[in-house]
């Protein structure tokens, strides 16, 4: 399966989402902040980055733009509670996953993004 970098400032989201992705067979690295995620991305070059949009310090769109500079082939998914955010970032090559989401929806979006990139 894929190497995934999960970025979210909420510890419960990180725990649940990483567990579900690992159970689906993915290798998951977890970051609690933008700067931490950039360090992990530089060290491990993930195939997919799954990031919360609204985080303190460094928002998810900024995280993805920075990671794409060192990992241009990384697939990006932004998790957001605002469905209209997708039109706010026309320059960002990312899919959007509306919160709250079911685990089935999470896995479907991840699998779809990975398949589309092949």
VMD Tcl script that builds the backbone (N, CA, C; Angstrom):
set m [mol new atoms 354]
animate dup $m
set s [atomselect $m all]
$s set {name element resname resid chain x y z} {
  {N N UNK 1 A 0.844 -1.177 0.000}
  {CA C UNK 1 A 0.000 0.000 0.000}
  {C C UNK 1 A 0.889 1.239 0.000}
  {N N UNK 2 A 0.337 2.375 0.418}
  {CA C UNK 2 A 1.025 3.655 0.256}
  {C C UNK 2 A 1.653 4.163 1.544}
  {N N UNK 3 A 2.615 5.046 1.336}
  {CA C UNK 3 A 3.229 5.788 2.428}
  {C C UNK 3 A 2.448 7.092 2.570}
  {N N UNK 4 A 1.834 7.298 3.739}
  {CA C UNK 4 A 0.956 8.449 3.954}
  {C C UNK 4 A 1.471 9.291 5.112}
  {N N UNK 5 A 1.448 10.603 4.923}
  {CA C UNK 5 A 1.761 11.545 5.986}
  {C C UNK 5 A 0.455 12.192 6.417}
  {N N UNK 6 A 0.099 12.017 7.689}
  {CA C UNK 6 A -1.116 12.587 8.264}
  {C C UNK 6 A -0.734 13.785 9.113}
  {N N UNK 7 A -1.370 14.933 8.847}
  {CA C UNK 7 A -1.076 16.164 9.569}
  {C C UNK 7 A -2.363 16.709 10.174}
  {N N UNK 8 A -2.410 16.756 11.510}
  {CA C UNK 8 A -3.578 17.309 12.191}
  {C C UNK 8 A -3.179 17.714 13.597}
  {N N UNK 9 A -3.670 18.860 14.033}
  {CA C UNK 9 A -3.329 19.342 15.368}
  {C C UNK 9 A -4.161 18.675 16.463}
  {N N UNK 10 A -5.198 17.942 16.104}
  {CA C UNK 10 A -6.065 17.274 17.080}
  {C C UNK 10 A -5.559 15.849 17.328}
  {N N UNK 11 A -5.114 15.559 18.563}
  {CA C UNK 11 A -4.562 14.227 18.853}
  {C C UNK 11 A -5.545 13.086 18.611}
  {N N UNK 12 A -6.832 13.316 18.877}
  {CA C UNK 12 A -7.803 12.239 18.673}
  {C C UNK 12 A -7.986 11.937 17.187}
  {N N UNK 13 A -7.958 12.964 16.344}
  {CA C UNK 13 A -8.063 12.754 14.897}
  {C C UNK 13 A -6.838 11.982 14.414}
  {N N UNK 14 A -5.660 12.395 14.867}
  {CA C UNK 14 A -4.433 11.697 14.463}
  {C C UNK 14 A -4.496 10.221 14.848}
  {N N UNK 15 A -4.950 9.935 16.047}
  {CA C UNK 15 A -5.002 8.554 16.524}
  {C C UNK 15 A -5.970 7.714 15.703}
  {N N UNK 16 A -7.193 8.191 15.553}
  {CA C UNK 16 A -8.231 7.413 14.867}
  {C C UNK 16 A -7.913 7.255 13.381}
  {N N UNK 17 A -7.555 8.353 12.716}
  {CA C UNK 17 A -7.304 8.295 11.278}
  {C C UNK 17 A -6.071 7.441 10.979}
  {N N UNK 18 A -5.004 7.609 11.755}
  {CA C UNK 18 A -3.809 6.798 11.500}
  {C C UNK 18 A -4.090 5.318 11.724}
  {N N UNK 19 A -4.862 4.997 12.739}
  {CA C UNK 19 A -5.219 3.598 13.000}
  {C C UNK 19 A -6.010 3.008 11.829}
  {N N UNK 20 A -6.968 3.767 11.298}
  {CA C UNK 20 A -7.774 3.271 10.184}
  {C C UNK 20 A -6.925 3.085 8.927}
  {N N UNK 21 A -6.032 4.023 8.670}
  {CA C UNK 21 A -5.167 3.904 7.494}
  {C C UNK 21 A -4.205 2.723 7.633}
  {N N UNK 22 A -3.673 2.522 8.826}
  {CA C UNK 22 A -2.774 1.384 9.064}
  {C C UNK 22 A -3.518 0.060 8.922}
  {N N UNK 23 A -4.744 0.006 9.421}
  {CA C UNK 23 A -5.546 -1.223 9.282}
  {C C UNK 23 A -5.845 -1.531 7.818}
  {N N UNK 24 A -5.868 -0.485 6.990}
  {CA C UNK 24 A -6.100 -0.668 5.557}
  {C C UNK 24 A -4.804 -1.039 4.831}
  {N N UNK 25 A -3.702 -1.110 5.576}
  {CA C UNK 25 A -2.446 -1.561 5.000}
  {C C UNK 25 A -1.449 -0.474 4.644}
  {N N UNK 26 A -1.780 0.774 4.942}
  {CA C UNK 26 A -0.885 1.877 4.616}
  {C C UNK 26 A 0.161 2.074 5.708}
  {N N UNK 27 A 1.303 2.637 5.316}
  {CA C UNK 27 A 2.334 3.052 6.274}
  {C C UNK 27 A 2.063 4.524 6.572}
  {N N UNK 28 A 1.907 4.856 7.841}
  {CA C UNK 28 A 1.488 6.200 8.210}
  {C C UNK 28 A 2.518 6.869 9.112}
  {N N UNK 29 A 2.916 8.074 8.720}
  {CA C UNK 29 A 3.703 8.960 9.570}
  {C C UNK 29 A 2.746 10.041 10.048}
  {N N UNK 30 A 2.919 10.486 11.281}
  {CA C UNK 30 A 1.976 11.425 11.873}
  {C C UNK 30 A 2.700 12.682 12.338}
  {N N UNK 31 A 2.109 13.835 12.017}
  {CA C UNK 31 A 2.648 15.124 12.458}
  {C C UNK 31 A 1.535 15.947 13.097}
  {N N UNK 32 A 1.904 16.686 14.147}
  {CA C UNK 32 A 0.934 17.511 14.862}
  {C C UNK 32 A 0.952 18.966 14.412}
  {N N UNK 33 A 1.909 19.324 13.548}
  {CA C UNK 33 A 2.017 20.716 13.117}
  {C C UNK 33 A 2.615 20.788 11.718}
  {N N UNK 34 A 2.499 21.964 11.116}
  {CA C UNK 34 A 3.070 22.179 9.796}
  {C C UNK 34 A 4.570 21.964 9.751}
  {N N UNK 35 A 5.332 22.627 10.634}
  {CA C UNK 35 A 6.780 22.439 10.594}
  {C C UNK 35 A 7.211 20.977 10.795}
  {N N UNK 36 A 6.549 20.272 11.689}
  {CA C UNK 36 A 6.866 18.854 11.903}
  {C C UNK 36 A 6.572 18.044 10.642}
  {N N UNK 37 A 5.473 18.361 9.970}
  {CA C UNK 37 A 5.109 17.619 8.758}
  {C C UNK 37 A 6.119 17.848 7.638}
  {N N UNK 38 A 6.638 19.052 7.536}
  {CA C UNK 38 A 7.621 19.357 6.493}
  {C C UNK 38 A 8.901 18.567 6.731}
  {N N UNK 39 A 9.330 18.473 7.979}
  {CA C UNK 39 A 10.517 17.670 8.314}
  {C C UNK 39 A 10.302 16.204 7.951}
  {N N UNK 40 A 9.131 15.670 8.302}
  {CA C UNK 40 A 8.836 14.268 7.982}
  {C C UNK 40 A 8.762 14.040 6.478}
  {N N UNK 41 A 8.172 14.974 5.758}
  {CA C UNK 41 A 8.059 14.832 4.308}
  {C C UNK 41 A 9.435 14.839 3.657}
  {N N UNK 42 A 10.310 15.702 4.122}
  {CA C UNK 42 A 11.670 15.764 3.562}
  {C C UNK 42 A 12.433 14.474 3.848}
  {N N UNK 43 A 12.181 13.878 5.004}
  {CA C UNK 43 A 12.895 12.659 5.392}
  {C C UNK 43 A 12.324 11.401 4.739}
  {N N UNK 44 A 11.001 11.379 4.471}
  {CA C UNK 44 A 10.365 10.134 4.043}
  {C C UNK 44 A 9.651 10.185 2.701}
  {N N UNK 45 A 9.535 11.351 2.077}
  {CA C UNK 45 A 8.877 11.502 0.772}
  {C C UNK 45 A 7.591 10.677 0.661}
  {N N UNK 46 A 6.523 11.088 1.336}
  {CA C UNK 46 A 5.270 10.336 1.296}
  {C C UNK 46 A 4.620 10.354 -0.082}
  {N N UNK 47 A 3.871 9.296 -0.358}
  {CA C UNK 47 A 3.106 9.245 -1.606}
  {C C UNK 47 A 1.863 10.117 -1.511}
  {N N UNK 48 A 1.306 10.214 -0.292}
  {CA C UNK 48 A 0.075 10.972 -0.082}
  {C C UNK 48 A 0.196 11.754 1.215}
  {N N UNK 49 A -0.263 13.005 1.181}
  {CA C UNK 49 A -0.304 13.841 2.385}
  {C C UNK 49 A -1.761 14.161 2.664}
  {N N UNK 50 A -2.204 13.836 3.863}
  {CA C UNK 50 A -3.567 14.078 4.318}
  {C C UNK 50 A -3.466 15.096 5.441}
  {N N UNK 51 A -3.927 16.331 5.186}
  {CA C UNK 51 A -3.726 17.406 6.155}
  {C C UNK 51 A -5.022 18.114 6.500}
  {N N UNK 52 A -5.134 18.469 7.765}
  {CA C UNK 52 A -6.205 19.344 8.212}
  {C C UNK 52 A -5.960 20.711 7.588}
  {N N UNK 53 A -6.997 21.431 7.252}
  {CA C UNK 53 A -6.830 22.764 6.676}
  {C C UNK 53 A -6.580 23.799 7.766}
  {N N UNK 54 A -7.404 23.788 8.791}
  {CA C UNK 54 A -7.319 24.816 9.838}
  {C C UNK 54 A -6.486 24.310 11.012}
  {N N UNK 55 A -5.242 24.796 11.064}
  {CA C UNK 55 A -4.339 24.459 12.163}
  {C C UNK 55 A -3.656 25.734 12.622}
  {N N UNK 56 A -3.318 25.814 13.893}
  {CA C UNK 56 A -2.626 27.010 14.369}
  {C C UNK 56 A -1.208 27.096 13.808}
  {N N UNK 57 A -0.763 28.295 13.561}
  {CA C UNK 57 A 0.605 28.499 13.105}
  {C C UNK 57 A 0.768 28.400 11.600}
  {N N UNK 58 A 0.470 27.244 11.060}
  {CA C UNK 58 A 0.657 27.004 9.630}
  {C C UNK 58 A -0.542 26.218 9.119}
  {N N UNK 59 A -1.338 26.861 8.275}
  {CA C UNK 59 A -2.548 26.217 7.751}
  {C C UNK 59 A -2.196 25.100 6.782}
  {N N UNK 60 A -3.142 24.196 6.589}
  {CA C UNK 60 A -2.916 23.032 5.741}
  {C C UNK 60 A -2.558 23.351 4.309}
  {N N UNK 61 A -3.136 24.414 3.727}
  {CA C UNK 61 A -2.792 24.761 2.349}
  {C C UNK 61 A -1.328 25.183 2.251}
  {N N UNK 62 A -0.832 25.891 3.250}
  {CA C UNK 62 A 0.572 26.293 3.274}
  {C C UNK 62 A 1.479 25.070 3.462}
  {N N UNK 63 A 1.041 24.146 4.299}
  {CA C UNK 63 A 1.787 22.900 4.501}
  {C C UNK 63 A 1.939 22.166 3.168}
  {N N UNK 64 A 0.837 22.007 2.449}
  {CA C UNK 64 A 0.880 21.258 1.197}
  {C C UNK 64 A 1.722 21.961 0.136}
  {N N UNK 65 A 1.616 23.266 0.043}
  {CA C UNK 65 A 2.434 23.998 -0.931}
  {C C UNK 65 A 3.926 23.798 -0.640}
  {N N UNK 66 A 4.286 23.826 0.636}
  {CA C UNK 66 A 5.685 23.659 1.024}
  {C C UNK 66 A 6.158 22.238 0.755}
  {N N UNK 67 A 5.350 21.261 1.103}
  {CA C UNK 67 A 5.719 19.861 0.876}
  {C C UNK 67 A 5.841 19.570 -0.614}
  {N N UNK 68 A 4.968 20.141 -1.428}
  {CA C UNK 68 A 5.020 19.905 -2.883}
  {C C UNK 68 A 6.324 20.417 -3.503}
  {N N UNK 69 A 6.993 21.348 -2.857}
  {CA C UNK 69 A 8.268 21.843 -3.375}
  {C C UNK 69 A 9.351 20.766 -3.297}
  {N N UNK 70 A 9.321 19.948 -2.238}
  {CA C UNK 70 A 10.327 18.890 -2.093}
  {C C UNK 70 A 9.802 17.530 -2.538}
  {N N UNK 71 A 8.500 17.365 -2.550}
  {CA C UNK 71 A 7.875 16.095 -2.958}
  {C C UNK 71 A 6.802 16.402 -4.010}
  {N N UNK 72 A 7.199 16.785 -5.213}
  {CA C UNK 72 A 6.221 17.230 -6.214}
  {C C UNK 72 A 5.213 16.164 -6.640}
  {N N UNK 73 A 5.546 14.905 -6.473}
  {CA C UNK 73 A 4.609 13.866 -6.885}
  {C C UNK 73 A 3.639 13.462 -5.768}
  {N N UNK 74 A 3.771 14.063 -4.596}
  {CA C UNK 74 A 2.881 13.712 -3.481}
  {C C UNK 74 A 1.438 14.086 -3.822}
  {N N UNK 75 A 0.546 13.183 -3.534}
  {CA C UNK 75 A -0.887 13.416 -3.693}
  {C C UNK 75 A -1.352 14.121 -2.423}
  {N N UNK 76 A -2.220 15.118 -2.570}
  {CA C UNK 76 A -2.629 15.910 -1.417}
  {C C UNK 76 A -4.141 15.875 -1.216}
  {N N UNK 77 A -4.526 15.665 0.035}
  {CA C UNK 77 A -5.926 15.742 0.428}
  {C C UNK 77 A -6.009 16.662 1.640}
  {N N UNK 78 A -6.876 17.663 1.566}
  {CA C UNK 78 A -7.117 18.563 2.687}
  {C C UNK 78 A -8.429 18.200 3.356}
  {N N UNK 79 A -8.376 18.053 4.668}
  {CA C UNK 79 A -9.581 17.796 5.451}
  {C C UNK 79 A -10.088 19.145 5.956}
  {N N UNK 80 A -11.373 19.431 5.724}
  {CA C UNK 80 A -11.940 20.715 6.132}
  {C C UNK 80 A -13.407 20.579 6.494}
  {N N UNK 81 A -13.831 21.408 7.416}
  {CA C UNK 81 A -15.236 21.441 7.802}
  {C C UNK 81 A -16.054 22.327 6.888}
  {N N UNK 82 A -15.405 23.057 6.001}
  {CA C UNK 82 A -16.078 23.995 5.105}
  {C C UNK 82 A -16.016 23.481 3.674}
  {N N UNK 83 A -17.139 23.032 3.174}
  {CA C UNK 83 A -17.190 22.453 1.824}
  {C C UNK 83 A -16.810 23.461 0.748}
  {N N UNK 84 A -16.984 24.743 1.010}
  {CA C UNK 84 A -16.693 25.761 0.002}
  {C C UNK 84 A -15.209 26.083 -0.102}
  {N N UNK 85 A -14.372 25.500 0.729}
  {CA C UNK 85 A -12.949 25.798 0.707}
  {C C UNK 85 A -12.267 25.362 -0.581}
  {N N UNK 86 A -12.794 24.361 -1.243}
  {CA C UNK 86 A -12.139 23.864 -2.451}
  {C C UNK 86 A -11.996 24.944 -3.514}
  {N N UNK 87 A -12.937 25.872 -3.586}
  {CA C UNK 87 A -12.842 26.948 -4.571}
  {C C UNK 87 A -11.925 28.076 -4.099}
  {N N UNK 88 A -11.534 28.062 -2.838}
  {CA C UNK 88 A -10.687 29.125 -2.295}
  {C C UNK 88 A -9.215 28.925 -2.645}
  {N N UNK 89 A -8.849 27.747 -3.153}
  {CA C UNK 89 A -7.456 27.434 -3.453}
  {C C UNK 89 A -7.310 26.890 -4.874}
  {N N UNK 90 A -7.598 27.706 -5.885}
  {CA C UNK 90 A -7.543 27.199 -7.264}
  {C C UNK 90 A -6.140 26.773 -7.700}
  {N N UNK 91 A -5.116 27.304 -7.057}
  {CA C UNK 91 A -3.743 26.970 -7.425}
  {C C UNK 91 A -3.234 25.712 -6.733}
  {N N UNK 92 A -3.999 25.201 -5.798}
  {CA C UNK 92 A -3.552 24.059 -5.006}
  {C C UNK 92 A -4.063 22.758 -5.627}
  {N N UNK 93 A -3.147 21.889 -5.988}
  {CA C UNK 93 A -3.495 20.606 -6.576}
  {C C UNK 93 A -3.817 19.629 -5.449}
  {N N UNK 94 A -5.047 19.724 -4.950}
  {CA C UNK 94 A -5.449 18.898 -3.814}
  {C C UNK 94 A -6.917 18.538 -3.915}
  {N N UNK 95 A -7.229 17.401 -3.321}
  {CA C UNK 95 A -8.619 17.019 -3.154}
  {C C UNK 95 A -9.064 17.503 -1.777}
  {N N UNK 96 A -10.369 17.581 -1.574}
  {CA C UNK 96 A -10.904 18.047 -0.300}
  {C C UNK 96 A -11.816 16.976 0.277}
  {N N UNK 97 A -11.664 16.744 1.572}
  {CA C UNK 97 A -12.477 15.779 2.292}
  {C C UNK 97 A -13.197 16.538 3.392}
  {N N UNK 98 A -14.532 16.593 3.280}
  {CA C UNK 98 A -15.328 17.374 4.232}
  {C C UNK 98 A -15.460 16.660 5.562}
  {N N UNK 99 A -15.165 17.398 6.628}
  {CA C UNK 99 A -15.359 16.912 7.996}
  {C C UNK 99 A -16.782 17.236 8.427}
  {N N UNK 100 A -17.394 16.437 9.246}
  {CA C UNK 100 A -16.915 15.125 9.685}
  {C C UNK 100 A -17.090 14.103 8.566}
  {N N UNK 101 A -16.237 13.112 8.560}
  {CA C UNK 101 A -16.316 12.071 7.543}
  {C C UNK 101 A -16.313 10.716 8.220}
  {N N UNK 102 A -16.867 9.740 7.512}
  {CA C UNK 102 A -16.862 8.370 8.021}
  {C C UNK 102 A -15.525 7.733 7.651}
  {N N UNK 103 A -15.187 6.694 8.330}
  {CA C UNK 103 A -13.950 5.989 8.002}
  {C C UNK 103 A -14.034 5.390 6.598}
  {N N UNK 104 A -15.226 4.946 6.213}
  {CA C UNK 104 A -15.408 4.408 4.860}
  {C C UNK 104 A -15.146 5.497 3.824}
  {N N UNK 105 A -15.625 6.698 4.086}
  {CA C UNK 105 A -15.400 7.813 3.164}
  {C C UNK 105 A -13.920 8.189 3.111}
  {N N UNK 106 A -13.255 8.177 4.254}
  {CA C UNK 106 A -11.819 8.462 4.290}
  {C C UNK 106 A -11.054 7.478 3.419}
  {N N UNK 107 A -11.294 6.192 3.632}
  {CA C UNK 107 A -10.575 5.166 2.878}
  {C C UNK 107 A -10.914 5.214 1.395}
  {N N UNK 108 A -12.160 5.504 1.078}
  {CA C UNK 108 A -12.569 5.623 -0.327}
  {C C UNK 108 A -11.839 6.779 -1.001}
  {N N UNK 109 A -11.742 7.925 -0.319}
  {CA C UNK 109 A -11.048 9.090 -0.883}
  {C C UNK 109 A -9.558 8.833 -1.046}
  {N N UNK 110 A -8.937 8.201 -0.063}
  {CA C UNK 110 A -7.516 7.894 -0.138}
  {C C UNK 110 A -7.256 6.917 -1.288}
  {N N UNK 111 A -8.040 5.850 -1.339}
  {CA C UNK 111 A -7.842 4.850 -2.404}
  {C C UNK 111 A -8.087 5.464 -3.782}
  {N N UNK 112 A -9.101 6.292 -3.911}
  {CA C UNK 112 A -9.406 6.936 -5.179}
  {C C UNK 112 A -8.270 7.859 -5.614}
  {N N UNK 113 A -7.737 8.634 -4.676}
  {CA C UNK 113 A -6.635 9.546 -5.002}
  {C C UNK 113 A -5.391 8.772 -5.425}
  {N N UNK 114 A -5.114 7.692 -4.734}
  {CA C UNK 114 A -3.941 6.876 -5.091}
  {C C UNK 114 A -4.101 6.211 -6.441}
  {N N UNK 115 A -5.298 5.717 -6.730}
  {CA C UNK 115 A -5.545 5.064 -8.026}
  {C C UNK 115 A -5.482 6.083 -9.170}
  {N N UNK 116 A -6.003 7.280 -8.951}
  {CA C UNK 116 A -5.994 8.298 -9.989}
  {C C UNK 116 A -4.585 8.759 -10.332}
  {N N UNK 117 A -3.678 8.640 -9.377}
  {CA C UNK 117 A -2.302 9.092 -9.593}
  {C C UNK 117 A -1.463 8.087 -10.364}
  {N N UNK 118 A -1.963 6.869 -10.507}
  {CA C UNK 118 A -1.176 5.822 -11.203}
  {C C UNK 118 A -1.302 5.928 -12.681}
}
mol reanalyze $m
mol bondsrecalc $m
mol representation Tube
mol addrep $m
